[in-house]
Amino acid sequence: MTDWHPDRPVDFAEAEEFLRACYAELPKLGPVEPRLAVVREQIAALGTYTHTHTELVHGARMAWRNASRCIGRVYWRSLTVLDRRQHRVPDQIFDDLVSHLHTATGEGHNRGKLRAVISIFGQAVPGRPVTRLWNDQLIRYAGYRSGDDMTGDPQYEHFTSAVTRLGWTGKGSAFDLLPLVLQTGDGEPRLYELPESAVLEVPLAHPEYGWFAELGLRWHAVPAIANMRLSIGGVDYPLAPFSGWYMGTEIGARNLADGHRYNQIPVIAARLGLDTSSESTLWRDRALVELNRAVLWSFERAGVRVTDHHSESRLFLTHVERERRAGRDTPADWTWIVPPISGGLTPVFHRYYTEADQRPNFYLDRSAQHLSLTATPAVTVPAQRTAPEPRTPVAGEPVRCPITGQFATAPAAEFAADRGLDSTADGLGQDDLDFDLDGLSFDGHDPQLVDGVGRPPAPETVPAGAAPAPIPAEPVPARKRGLRRLLG
């Protein structure tokens, strides 16, 4: 991919390709030739053209259908598209982003009945400044460093420092919601704090181990990717946040498990009393499974939509078969489609996929990725931060949870995580989009755009615990990691 520039005029050939496909899939729109004549004139005069509402909606759904790194594309037809193209004032955009989260989360007795939503703001027009959101997702947690101590999410240490310099003050806890940062052109960035009512969070507990709730872990319900450019028929939308719901492994096997994130595997292993004297005891695997059980159980108990990797894998193959019957290929990136745990037990593992840049689609530009990692508007990707080697606890030594500060006795040595991540490589930024598509993940029921579920039980309050202890930072390995790891 070449670097995208907002002043680049629209290529009529790409516009024609999209419009012919769109009108073929939506026969009710009639013949496409008159529309092509209008678009040709607009591009000649302005360097771009304007989509009709129907073209915008279907184009966004096609982009999801073509997103090769998303396992949840079986629901592409049900994507709720919010047309915000006329809203360009930062305050108004922020209000729309809050409305997006309310729509995605559900309100009243439907709260927790998550749906797939995209909000599409103004298109890029040659000669006109574009509005960007610094954040990679609408909801992320801050990371604070004090000397060698780290509280919160280490991945957002630089971002947290930047918004603090801009005037934001966090509480200093392990799960502080980061503010949104909007910037138009070269203008001053503006900070906005999300209201608590717009963010649904789930405290994590375990169906068998009562001590798990004492860890004070939680996670937000909606993965909402905010820094990817939506491209439809040659027209680019730099601000088009989209959200779905989590596949449990995105939280339990990435965000909370990765050594460069919340690094909870050693803590849980210590609480379980596992033998960590050798990797052959598979203590990491056993702790990882229990963490993922806790995530799925907690979300289901709170009435918040979530899916497991086995169900989602089968549904993806259902999508592949539907697309085959429709005469379309299904591009897929194997390293993202296969789940981060128990991959060989899922049907998506045992086959190959075609990788192709089919458009419409979503793109993570280098400048947007750099901005979300460092909160500094520049194109050059920075060198990775070096960190001290993590110290290995000895057997019998108390191990402190980096989230709550509580202690557990280390049953054996070697609690340092053995994984790293190249966070500057190009990838589809999910929750962990990290969709985290930290991307879109979905369960086995088609999302309906009507009300009709019972009111979910109120989430239990989990004690915050003592002040967090440092999360040992790790050096990033030189070897290239699989692209799927960029999800977390």
HUCOR-V790528 format. One record per helix or strand. SS is the DSSP state (H for helix, E for strand). FROM is the first residue (numbers start at 1). LEN is the number of residues. If there is no record, write none. Layout:
SS | FROM | LEN
SS | FROM | LEN
This chain:
H | 12 | 14
H | 27 | 3
H | 33 | 14
H | 53 | 14
H | 73 | 6
E | 80 | 4
H | 90 | 16
H | 108 | 3
E | 117 | 4
E | 131 | 3
E | 137 | 1
E | 141 | 1
E | 143 | 4
E | 149 | 4
H | 154 | 12
E | 177 | 1
E | 180 | 5
E | 190 | 3
H | 196 | 3
E | 201 | 3
H | 210 | 6
E | 218 | 3
E | 224 | 2
E | 229 | 4
E | 235 | 3
E | 242 | 2
E | 245 | 1
E | 247 | 1
H | 248 | 8
H | 265 | 8
H | 279 | 3
H | 283 | 19
E | 307 | 1
H | 309 | 17
H | 334 | 4
H | 343 | 3
H | 347 | 4
E | 361 | 3
H | 366 | 9
E | 398 | 3
E | 407 | 3
E | 441 | 1
H | 483 | 5
